[in-house]
Amino acid sequence: MYSREAAKDCSPQRKLWFVSKKLSRPEGAKETFSPTASTPDRSNEGASAITMTRRRWIADETSGNIAALTGAHADHLIRVLRARVGQEFDIVAGDTVRHGRIVAIKAGCVEFELGEGISATTTANITLFLAVFKFDRMEWAIEKCTELGASRIVPVIARRTDAHLTSAATKRAERWRKIAIQAAEQSRRAFPPEISNPIKLKDAFSFTGALRIVLSESEQQTQLRDLLASHSREGEILLAVGPEGGWTEDELHLFQKSGWTAASLGPTILRAETAAIAATVIAMSEG
């Protein structure tokens, strides 16, 4: 058995005092440093480092091996992203994507020296006929459908498009193109979608494609996903999305007469912008 004195000597306070005395450096002794013992091995750090993805820009001007962003496009890079000479980005120049290095920064202009080409993924061949609706929501739909991969967006003047939207739609086309360019850059697309000038519905019937589909809330039997899954993935897919309130019965009859197939997104009634996005997602996954 331990004596009372032994137990006292083995108390936690006694142990801590003993360890402290044992580890304390003798007076006058110099502190030593052993790289082998105390420096962690960092030889494999580079192998686990994350490679940062370069941001992509679509050039406003291209001449030989020099490309440039101009105007507000350049101002965003200069003022918001703090561009510096020597920074590298991916640049869409004409019909190619190339490495680019900033060589000059001037008021309203950033110039890049272009290097080797970069392999670019192709987007699905999907044309979205988007009936014109409230501009803020339509801009959001154009942005998101661009990010998702639509290759062309055609604004359509439908019977239920408000009169003031109809008169202002043509002037909005350039703004829609800028939104599409920004969305393409953000999503690292090789090329932005083509944004057409607004057309009348009757003019949409002259477009040809391997599969032409009009979304209709009154369609009860054919689902968009099933329709796409039952057809070949080859060729262009045309998707028509109606305005707020949907297509009229007369318009749906014209679609049918022109060889378009009606399809539904499901039992719920979606906003026009939601329907456009949902249809694009389904077409990208099934088409």
C-alpha positions in Angstrom: 0.0 0.0 0.0 1.1 3.6 -0.7 1.6 5.8 2.3 -0.2 9.1 2.7 3.0 11.0 1.8 3.5 9.0 -1.4 0.0 9.7 -2.5 0.5 13.3 -1.8 3.7 13.3 -3.9 1.8 11.7 -6.8 -1.0 14.4 -6.9 -1.7 16.1 -10.2 -0.1 19.4 -8.9 3.1 17.5 -8.0 3.2 15.8 -11.5 2.8 19.1 -13.3 5.5 20.7 -11.2 7.8 17.8 -11.9 7.2 17.9 -15.7 7.7 21.7 -15.7 11.0 21.3 -13.9 12.1 18.5 -16.2 11.4 20.4 -19.4 12.7 23.8 -18.3 15.9 24.9 -20.0 18.9 25.1 -17.6 20.2 28.6 -17.0 22.7 29.7 -19.6 21.8 26.9 -22.0 21.2 28.0 -25.7 18.0 27.2 -27.5 18.6 24.7 -30.3 16.6 24.3 -33.6 16.4 21.0 -35.5 14.9 21.4 -39.0 14.5 17.7 -39.3 12.4 17.4 -36.1 10.3 20.5 -36.2 9.7 21.5 -39.8 6.8 19.7 -41.5 7.4 18.0 -44.8 6.0 20.2 -47.5 7.6 18.3 -50.5 4.1 17.1 -51.7 2.3 20.4 -51.2 2.4 21.3 -54.8 0.7 18.0 -55.8 -2.4 18.8 -53.8 -2.5 22.5 -54.8 -5.8 23.5 -56.5 -5.4 24.9 -60.0 -7.4 28.1 -60.3 -9.6 28.4 -63.4 -8.8 31.4 -65.5 -11.7 33.8 -66.2 -12.9 34.0 -69.8 -13.5 37.2 -71.8 -15.1 37.6 -75.2 -12.9 40.1 -77.1 -14.6 43.2 -78.6 -11.7 43.7 -81.1 -9.2 41.3 -82.6 -6.3 41.9 -84.9 -3.7 39.1 -85.5 -2.3 38.1 -82.1 -3.8 41.1 -80.3 -7.3 41.3 -78.8 -9.0 44.0 -76.8 -11.8 44.7 -74.5 -13.3 48.2 -74.9 -15.8 50.5 -73.3 -17.8 49.3 -70.3 -16.4 45.8 -70.9 -12.9 47.1 -70.3 -13.9 49.4 -67.4 -15.3 46.4 -65.5 -12.0 44.6 -65.8 -10.0 47.7 -64.9 -12.0 49.1 -62.0 -13.9 46.1 -60.5 -11.4 43.3 -61.0 -8.3 45.5 -60.7 -6.6 44.4 -63.9 -2.8 44.5 -64.1 -0.3 44.1 -66.9 0.8 40.5 -67.0 -2.4 38.9 -65.8 -3.6 35.9 -67.9 -7.1 35.1 -69.0 -8.8 32.9 -71.6 -9.9 35.1 -74.6 -12.6 34.3 -77.1 -11.2 35.8 -80.3 -13.4 35.4 -83.3 -14.1 31.7 -83.6 -11.3 30.4 -81.3 -10.5 30.4 -77.6 -6.8 31.3 -76.8 -4.6 32.1 -73.8 -4.3 35.8 -73.4 -1.9 38.0 -71.3 -2.6 41.7 -70.6 0.0 43.9 -72.3 -1.6 47.3 -72.1 -4.2 49.1 -70.0 -5.6 52.4 -71.2 -8.7 54.4 -70.5 -11.6 52.3 -71.8 -9.3 49.6 -73.3 -7.5 46.5 -72.2 -5.2 44.8 -74.7 -4.2 41.2 -74.6 -1.4 39.3 -76.4 -2.8 36.0 -77.6 -1.1 32.7 -77.2 -1.9 29.1 -77.9 -5.4 27.9 -78.6 -7.6 26.2 -76.0 -9.9 23.3 -76.8 -13.5 24.5 -76.4 -16.6 22.4 -75.6 -19.4 22.6 -78.0 -22.9 23.7 -76.9 -26.1 21.8 -77.6 -27.9 23.0 -80.8 -31.0 24.5 -79.1 -32.9 27.5 -80.3 -35.3 29.1 -77.9 -38.2 31.0 -79.2 -39.0 33.2 -76.3 -42.3 35.2 -76.4 -41.6 38.7 -75.1 -42.7 39.4 -71.5 -41.8 41.8 -68.8 -38.3 42.9 -69.5 -36.7 42.4 -66.1 -37.9 38.8 -66.0 -37.0 38.3 -69.7 -33.5 39.5 -69.1 -33.1 37.0 -66.2 -34.4 34.2 -68.5 -31.9 35.1 -71.2 -29.1 35.2 -68.7 -29.9 31.8 -67.3 -30.6 30.1 -70.6 -27.3 31.4 -71.9 -25.5 29.9 -68.8 -27.2 26.6 -69.4 -26.2 26.4 -73.0 -28.9 27.6 -75.4 -27.2 28.3 -78.8 -29.8 30.8 -80.1 -32.6 32.9 -78.5 -35.3 34.4 -80.7 -37.6 37.0 -79.1 -41.1 36.5 -80.4 -44.0 39.0 -80.4 -47.1 37.0 -79.4 -50.7 38.0 -79.2 -50.6 38.3 -75.4 -47.4 40.4 -75.4 -48.2 43.8 -73.9 -48.4 46.6 -76.5 -45.7 48.7 -74.7 -43.4 45.8 -74.6 -43.9 45.2 -78.3 -43.0 48.7 -79.2 -39.9 48.7 -77.0 -38.6 45.2 -77.8 -36.5 46.1 -80.8 -34.6 48.7 -78.8 -33.9 46.1 -76.1 -32.2 43.6 -78.4 -28.8 45.2 -78.0 -29.1 45.1 -74.2 -30.1 41.4 -74.4 -27.0 40.7 -76.5 -24.8 42.3 -73.8 -26.5 40.3 -71.1 -25.9 37.1 -73.1 -22.2 38.0 -73.6 -21.7 38.6 -69.9 -23.5 35.3 -69.0 -21.4 33.4 -71.6 -18.2 34.8 -70.0 -19.3 34.0 -66.5 -20.2 30.4 -67.5 -17.0 30.0 -69.5 -18.8 29.3 -72.8 -16.7 29.4 -75.9 -19.2 31.6 -77.7 -22.3 33.6 -76.7 -25.7 32.6 -78.1 -27.1 34.4 -81.1 -29.8 36.9 -79.9 -32.0 37.8 -82.8 -34.1 40.9 -83.3 -37.7 40.3 -82.2 -39.9 38.7 -84.9 -43.6 38.1 -85.3 -44.9 34.7 -84.5 -45.8 33.9 -88.1 -42.1 34.3 -89.0 -41.1 31.7 -86.5 -42.8 29.0 -88.5 -40.3 29.4 -91.3 -37.5 28.0 -89.1 -36.6 24.4 -89.6 -35.2 21.9 -87.2 -35.0 18.2 -86.4 -37.5 18.7 -83.6 -39.9 21.6 -83.2 -41.7 21.8 -79.8 -44.2 24.3 -78.5 -44.7 24.3 -74.7 -48.4 24.3 -73.9 -50.0 24.2 -70.5 -53.1 22.7 -72.1 -51.2 19.6 -73.3 -52.2 16.6 -71.1 -50.4 13.6 -72.6 -47.0 14.5 -74.0 -44.3 15.5 -71.6 -41.2 17.4 -72.9 -38.7 15.0 -71.4 -40.5 11.9 -72.9 -40.7 13.6 -76.3 -37.0 14.5 -76.3 -36.0 11.0 -75.1 -37.8 9.4 -78.0 -36.0 11.3 -80.7 -32.5 11.3 -82.1 -30.0 13.7 -80.5 -28.8 14.8 -83.9 -30.0 18.1 -85.4 -31.3 21.3 -84.0 -34.1 21.5 -81.4 -36.5 24.4 -81.5 -38.4 25.2 -78.3 -41.2 27.8 -78.2 -42.1 29.3 -74.8 -45.2 31.5 -74.5 -45.7 34.9 -72.8 -47.4 35.6 -69.5 -50.9 34.0 -69.9 -49.5 31.4 -72.4 -50.2 31.0 -76.1 -53.7 31.6 -77.3 -55.8 28.7 -78.9 -55.3 30.3 -82.3 -51.5 30.4 -81.9 -51.4 26.8 -80.7 -53.4 25.8 -83.8 -50.9 27.6 -86.0 -48.0 25.8 -84.4 -49.8 22.5 -85.0 -50.6 23.4 -88.6 -46.9 24.3 -89.2 -45.7 20.9 -87.9 -44.7 21.8 -84.3 -45.4 19.3 -81.5 -47.1 20.4 -78.3 -45.5 19.3 -75.0 -46.0 20.0 -71.3 -43.5 20.6 -68.4 -45.9 19.0 -65.9 -49.1 19.7 -64.0 -48.0 23.0 -62.4 -48.4 26.4 -64.1 -45.0 28.0 -64.4 -44.0 31.6 -65.0 -42.7 32.3 -68.5 -39.1 32.7 -67.3 -39.3 29.6 -65.2 -40.7 27.6 -68.1 -37.9 28.8 -70.4 -35.2 27.8 -67.9 -36.8 24.4 -67.1 -37.2 23.6 -70.8 -33.6 24.5 -71.5 -32.4 22.2 -68.7 -34.4 19.3 -69.9 -33.4 19.8 -73.5 -29.7 19.9 -72.5 -30.0 16.7 -70.6 -32.2 14.8 -73.0 -31.5 16.4 -76.3 
